[in-house]
């Protein structure tokens, strides 16, 4: 059985892992579409500093992460259409 602190540590690790995966997905989108990070942040979540903050360790909430992934998916569909 895990202790409370072990559980918190594991949870923090998963959150960081998800944030890093999100950032790599965003970086790939920026490169493929030649979009500046400030424009992406403004269009995706109305925050021009979003990508810059992620690069510095910001961990977005689940709802924000979902909005970003939906934005990327929408653009991927539009590019394929």
C-alpha angles and dihedrals in degrees: 000000000000124000121238092254091051089052092050091048092052091047092050089050092053092048091052090047091053091047091051091049090050091049093050090049090051093046090052090050091049092052096045094048098033092232123157113239093239092055091048092051093047093049098040102042106359091252117110091193094053098104093040090052091048089053088055094051106275112158111210124215118256092255091053092047089051092051091051094048091048090050091052092046091051091052092046090054092047091051091050094048 
